[in-house]
Amino acid sequence: MSKLTKIERDTEIYYNQSNAPMLIRTHDPKLIRKLTVLAADYPELCRLTEADEYSGSYFEVDKSRVSIHVTRPYSEERRQRQSQWAKENGLSGDQKK
């Protein structure tokens, strides 16, 4: 078994307008953890259907649990205001949590 490159470790979301659940295939460990917890807590809304040999997982997820959020870019003025606020409140983008 060979290891997948970062470009090969993708996430695919299959959605249609029927009442069928969304199908999500992913190699993203963070997303797999979130979906696994959701499936354990709410098996009627999310379930793991398959895992492959490359650490990919396939989930069926109720459409009411998934949201795609598209935003416009921030204006330069807003970015500067947020940057100034972060500096004044001791927050820095290069600090790790």
Backbone hydrogen bonds, N-H to C=O, Kabsch-Sander energy under -0.5 kcal/mol:
donor,donor_aa,acceptor,acceptor_aa,energy
8,E,5,T,-0.6
9,R,5,T,-1.1
10,D,8,E,-1.7
12,E,25,R,-3.4
14,Y,23,L,-3.4
15,Y,13,I,-0.6
22,M,61,V,-2.8
23,L,14,Y,-2.2
24,I,22,M,-0.5
24,I,59,F,-2.6
25,R,12,E,-2.7
26,T,57,S,-2.4
27,H,10,D,-1.1
32,I,28,D,-2.6
33,R,29,P,-2.3
34,K,30,K,-2.1
35,L,31,L,-2.7
36,T,32,I,-2.5
37,V,33,R,-2.3
38,L,34,K,-2.3
39,A,35,L,-2.6
40,A,36,T,-2.1
41,D,37,V,-2.5
42,Y,38,L,-2.9
45,L,42,Y,-2.2
46,C,42,Y,-1.5
47,R,60,E,-2.2
49,T,58,Y,-3.2
50,E,58,Y,-1.3
52,D,56,G,-2.5
55,S,52,D,-1.2
57,S,26,T,-2.6
58,Y,50,E,-3.2
59,F,24,I,-2.8
60,E,47,R,-2.4
61,V,22,M,-2.6
61,V,59,F,-0.5
62,D,45,L,-3.3
65,R,62,D,-2.1
66,V,63,K,-1.3
69,H,67,S,-0.6
70,V,68,I,-0.6
79,R,75,S,-2.4
80,Q,76,E,-2.3
81,R,77,E,-2.3
82,Q,78,R,-2.6
83,S,79,R,-2.4
84,Q,80,Q,-2.6
85,W,81,R,-2.4
86,A,82,Q,-2.5
87,K,83,S,-2.2
88,E,84,Q,-2.4
89,N,85,W,-1.5
90,G,87,K,-1.2
91,L,86,A,-3.3
95,Q,92,S,-1.4
